[in-house]
Amino acid sequence: MGELLGQAWQALGGVLGAHGPAVNAVKSYTPGDFSVHFFLQLAVIILACRVVGWLGQKLLRQPQVVGEMIAGVVLGPSLFGLLLPDLQLAIFPKETRNVLYVGAQLGVGLYMFIVGLTLQLDHFKSKARSAAMVSAAGIAAPFLLAVLITPFLLTVPGLFAPGIDRASATLFMGACIALTAFPMLARIINERGLANSALGTLSLTAGAFDDAASWCVLAIVLATFGAGAGVAVLAIGGALIYTGFMLLLGRRLLAPLGRIVEARGEMTSGMLAVALLLFCLSAFVMDAIGIHAIFGGFLMGVCMPRGLFVAELKRKVEPLAVVLLLPMFFTYSGLNTRMDMVASGSLLLIALGILVVSILAKFGACYAAARLSGEDNSTALGIGALMNSRGLMELIIINIGLQKGIIGPTLFAMLVLMAIVTTVMATPLFEAVYGRAARARGDLAAVDEDLATV
C-alpha cells in the first residue's frame, strides 16, 4: 500500500511536467503564426457548425449539437481533407492543434459547468435509486459483452497493439462501450427542455457515473502500459476524495456567494471572476488526477448556490460557451478522425458487430434497469435512448488509446463509426419512444420554442 501511495504521489508531482512531444512538428511557428491560424480556424469552425447544425435541424430534425459534431468530422480529413487536402492543411496545420486543444477543453469544461448549474438536486434525490440502477447496468453489461467479444477481436491483425494482454484489451473495450456522451447528452437534454425534469436529471446522473467509471478503468489500462499503478490510484482515489468533499462540504462553503448576489440583486464582475476562478480550479483538479476536466466543471456547477446566482451566471457565460468555445471541442476531435480506415467487407462486418453489441449493452441494459427501478415503459425507453449516445467522449477515450498504443487505426475507425451512429440515432429514437407522446401530453411544449430561439 505504501508503495502504491508513493507512486501516486510521484504521478501527482509530474502533473505540470512535460509528457512528450506535442505534435510531429515539421515547421517552426512563431506566436504570431499561431494567432493568425487560430482566428481563421475559429471563423471556419463557427461558420461550419452553424450551417451544418441548421441543416441538421431542418432536414434531419437533429439537435444543434449533433450538427456540430458532424461539422467537426466534416472539417477533418474525412471530408474537407479528402476533397481539398492542401487547403485543409493550410487552415488546420498539425502544429496549431495544441492551441485548439486548449480551447476545446475550456469550451466543453465550461459547458459542463453550466449543465451542473442546471441540475435539479431535488430530482436527483427522488431518483437516486433509479439512477444508481441505470448506471450500474450501463457499466456491467458493456464489460460483460466486452469479455465475450474481445478474444475474437484480438485474433484480427491490426485492431489492438501487438502483445497486448487480454485483460487490458477487455477493460479498454468495456470502457469504450460503457461510455455515454455526457456533454452531448447534456446538450440534447437542454435543447429538448428536459434539464429540469426527472428524466433529464436521472439520465445525466447515470451518464456522469458511467463516464467517470470508464475513465477510472482507462487509468488502470494505462497503468499496465508503463504509466505505473500510481496513475490508477491517483485517478480513482483522488476522484472519490474530491467528489466526496464537494458533495459533503462544497455546497455549504459556497452558499455565502449566493447570499451576496441575492443581497445585491445582480452578479457583479468581481463575483463572476470568483465563480470562473472556482470553475478553473475544479477543472484543474480533475484533469490533474487523470479523470477529465469536464467532471470538475460539472461537479463545481452542481455545488454552486441556486437562485439568482445561477440565473445570473448562466446569462453571462452560456452564450459565449455554447456559440464560440464548445464548437472547438467537436472540431478538434474531428481533426483526428478518419472514416476511410474501414474498407474491406470483413472489417465492415466487425464494425457492424461492435455497433450492435454496443447498442444492446447500453440501450438494452439501461432500459431494463429503469423498468426494474419502477419507471414506466416510455420513460425507460427514453432513458435507454439517451444513454446509448456515445458522442465525442468516445472520441476522446479512443484518441488516448490510439496515442498510447493500445489500439490500432482500424479499431479506432470502427469505434468512431460506432460513436457517430449511436449519437445520430439518439434523437430520433428518443422522439419515437418518448418525445412525441410527451409532447402530446404537454410535457415538452417548450421544445419548439427553445429550438426556434437557437
N, C-alpha and C positions, 0 to 999 in steps of 0.2 A: 504493500500500500504506500509506504514511504517513497519507494522508487517511482511509482506512478505519479504521486503528487509532485515529486521533483521534476519529472518530465513535463507535467502540465505547467508548472511554474516556468520552466525553460521555454516552453512554447509561447506562453504569455509574454515573456521577456523579448521574444523575437517578433512581436506583432508589428512594430514600427520599422523593422529592418527590411532590407531588400530580399525579395523572394524569387530572383531570377530575372532574365531579360523580359522586358515588357512586350516587345514585338520583334519579329525578324526584320529589323530596320535595314533598309538598303539605301536610304537617303538621309542627309543631315538637315533637320528642320530647325529654324530659329523660332523664338517665341512669336514673332510676327507672322511666320508661316502658319503656326497653329491657329492663331487668331483669325486669319483670313479664311482658312478652311472651316473653322468652327461656325462662323456666322453664315457662311454659304450652306453648310450642312444643316443648320437649324432651319433656314428658309426652305430648303428642299424637303426636309422632314415634315415641317408644319403643312406645307402645300400637299404633299403626298398623303398624309394622314387625314387631312380634312376631305380631300377629294375621294379617296378610297373609302373612308368612313361614310361619307354621304352616299356614295354608290351602294355600299353595303346595306345602308338603311332603306334606300328607295327600291333597290332591285331584289335584295335577298332578305330584307327585314331583320338584319343583324344589328346588334348594338354598335354604337360608335367604336367601342373598344376592340371589337373583333375586326372591324375595318382597319384600325390602327395596327393590329398585329399582322394582318395580311400586307399592309403597306410596308411594314418593316422587312418582310420577306421579299417583297417586290423590289425594294431598294438595294437588296443584297445581290450576290452572284447568281441567284436562282432565276432572275428575270432581267433586271437592269444590267447587271454584269454580264449576262449572257448575250443580250442584244447589243449593248453599247459598252463593251468592256473598258475601252480607253477612257471614255467619259466618266464611267462609274468609278474607276480607279483614281481619276483626277479629282473627283469630288470627295471620295472617301478613301484616301490612301491609308495603308495599314498603320503608318507611323502616327496618325492622328487619332486612332481609335482609343488610346488611353484617355484622352480628354473627353471623348464621347462617353466612355465607360463611366467616368465620374459623374457626368451629368445624368446618365441613365440611372445610376444608383440614387442620386439625390431625388430624381423625379419619382421613382417607384417608392422610395422610402417615405417621401413627403406625402404621397397619395395614401399610403397605408396608415400614416399618422392621421390623416383626415378620416379614413374609414374607421379607425379606432375611436375618433371623436363621436362618430355617428352611432356606434354600437350601443344598444339599449341593454344595460346590465340587468334590469328587472326581467327582461325577456330571457336573458341567459340563465338567470336563477330559476325561472319557471321551467326552462327547457334543459336544465343541466343533465338530467338523466338521459334524455333523448340524444343530446349532443355527444355524451360520453359513449353511448352505444353505437351511434353512427360513426364516430371517429375510430373506435376500436375495430369495427367491421371494415372500415375503409383502410385500415392498416393490415389487419390479419389476413383478409382474403388475397390482396395482392402478393404478400410474401408467400402464402401457401401456393398460389399458382406459379410464382417465380421458382419455387422449389421444383415444380413439375416440368417447367419448360426450359430452364437454364441448362440442364445436362445436354439437351439436344442442341441448343444454341452454341454450346462450347465445341461441338463437333463441326460447325461450319467455319471454314477458314476466314479470317479477317473480321469477324464480329467482335471478339474480345482480344485483348492483348495476349501474345504468346506467353504461356507459362502461368497465367492467372489461375488461382485455385478456385474450386467450385464454390466454396463458401463465400469468397469475396464477390464472385460473379453473381451469385444468387442474391446477396444482400443489395448489390447495386441495382439489379433488375427489379427487385422488390421495391426499392426506394423510388425508382422511376415510375412504376405502375401505381404506387400508393399516392404519389403527388396529386394535389389539387391545385388548380391555377388560382392561388389565393388573391393576387392583385386583380386578375381577370374576373374571378368570382365576385369580388367586392364591387368592381365597376359594373358588372351586369346587374347585381342586386340594387345598386344605386340608380342605374338607369331605368330599372323596372319598378322603381318605387317601393322596394321591399326592405330598405335599410332599417326601417323602424318596426318591421314585422317579426313575429316569432320565427317564421320560416327562414327569413334572411339571417337573423341572429344565430339560429341553430346551424345553418349551413356555414356561416363564417367561422363560428367557433370550432366546429368539427374540422373544417378545412385548415384552420390555423394549427390545430393539434397534429393533423396528418402531415402537414408540411414540415413542422418542427421535428416530428419523429423521423421523417425521411432525411432531413439534414443531419440529425444525430447519427443515423445509420451511415450516411456518406462519410461522416467524420471517422467512423470505425473502419470503413473500407480504405480511406486514405491512410489511416494508421498502419494498415497492413502493407502499404506501398512505400514504406520507408519514412513516413512522416512521424512515426512513433506513437505509442499508446497515449502519451501525454496530450496529443491533439484531441483524441476521443474523450478523455477525462475532462479536459478543459471545456470542450463544447457541451457535453451533457451536464456535467456538474455546474458549470457556470450558468447555463440556461436555467436550470432548476433553481439555483440560488437567486439569480436576478429576478426571475418571474415571481418567485415567492415573495421577495422583498417588495416588488412593485405592487402586487395584489394585496398584500397584508398591510403595508405601511405607506405605499406611494400615494394613494388617494387621500389619505389623511394629511400627509405632508404638503400636497399640492392644493388642498382645499382653500387656504388663505388667498391664493391667486384669484379664485372665483369670487371671493367676498370683496376683493379690491375692485374688480371690474364691475360687480353689481353696484357698489357704492358710487363709483364714478359714472356709471351709465354708459360706458364705452370702453373699448380696449385701446389704450394709448400705444404709441410706437415703442415705448420702453417695455410695456408688458408683452407686446408682440415679440420683441427681442428676447425676453426671458423664455417665452414659450418655444421659440425656434432654437434657442440655446439648449433647452432641455431635450428637445427632439434630437438634435445632433448628438448630444452625449449618449442618449439611449441607443441611437442607431450605431454609434461607435462601439458601445459595449457588446452588443450582439454580433457585430461584424468582427470585433477583435477576438472573441472567444470561439469563432468558427461556425456560427449558425448563419445569420444573414441580417443585414441592416434593416430590412423591411419589418422583421419581427420586433426589433427595438422600437421602430417608429410606431408600429401598431400598438404595442404594449403601452407606450407613453400616451398615445391618444386615448386608450381605454381608461387610463387612470386620471386624465385631466378632469377638472371640475366641470359639471354640467351647468346648463342655464345660459346666461348671456355670454359667458366666457367662450363657450363652444360656438355659439352663433356668430360672434364677432370674429373669432379665429378662422372659422370656415369662410366667412365672407371676404376676409383679407387674403387668404392663402390659396383657397381652392381653385379659382380661375387660372392663376398662373401655373399651378402644379399640373392641372389637367390639360391645358392647351399647349403649354410650352415645354414643360420638363418631362412629363410622362412619355410622350412620343419618342423621346431619345432612347428610352428603355427598350421599346419594341424594335427600333431601328438597329441598335447595337447588336441585339440578338439575331436579327435578320441578316446582318452582315456576315455572321458566322455560319449561316445555314445554306447548304447546297442540296437541292432536291434531285439532282441528276445522278446521285450515287447508287440508287436502287434501279438497276437497269434490266437485269435478267428476269425471266419468268419465275425461277425458283426463289430468287431473292424477294420478288414481289409477293409470292405466297407466304414467305416467312414474315414479311412486313404485315400482311393481312392477318396472319395468325396472331402476331403481337397485338395488333389493333383489337381483334375480337376478344382476346384474353383480358386486355386492359379494360374494355367496356364491361365485360362480365364481372371482373373483380371489383370495379368501383361502383358502377351504376347498380348492378345486381345486389352487391353486398350492402351498400348504403340504403337502398330501398328496403331490403329485408329487415335491416336493423331498425329503421324508422318505423316500420309496421309493428315490429315486436315491442317497440317502446311506447306504442299507443297512438301514433299518428294515423290520421285517416289515409285512405289509399291515394288520393290525388296529391296530398301534401308529401307523402313518402315518395311518390314518383317525381315530384318537383325537386325534392332534396337529392334524389339519385341523379337526376339530370344535371343539376348544378355541380354536384361533387365530381361528376365524371369529366368535367372540363380540366385539361392539363395546362394549356396555355404556355406562357413564357417562363413560368417556374420550371417547367420541364426542360426548356431550352437552357436555362441556367445550369441545372444539375448535369445535363449531358455534355454541355460545353466543358464543365470541370472534369468529367470523366474522360473526355477526349484529350484535354490538355495534360491530364495526369497519366495518360497511357493506359487507362482501364479498358476502354472500348476503342474500336476502330472506326474509320469514317463511314463504313457501310451500316453498322448498327446505329451510329449516330443519325444517319439519314432516315433510317426506319423509325427511330424514336421521334424525330422531328415530324415525320408524317403522322404518327400517332397523336402527337400533341396538337397538330393543326386540325385534324379530323375531329377529335373529341371536343375541341374548343368550338369549332364551327357548328357542330351538331347540338351544342348545349342549348342555345337559344330556341331554335325551332322545336327541339324535343321538350324543353321546358314549357313552351307555349302550348304544345299539343297535349301534354299530360296535366298541366296545372293552370297556365296563364289564361287561356280562353275562358275556362269555367270560372276562374276567379274574377276575371274582368266582367263576365256576365252577372256575377253576384254583386259587383260594385267594389270588390276589394282592391282592384288595380285601376281604378278610374283615373288616377293621376298620371298613369304611364304615358299616354299620348301627349299630355301637356308637357311633361318633362322632356320627351323626345323633341317636341316642337321647339322648346326653349333651347335645347342643344343645337 
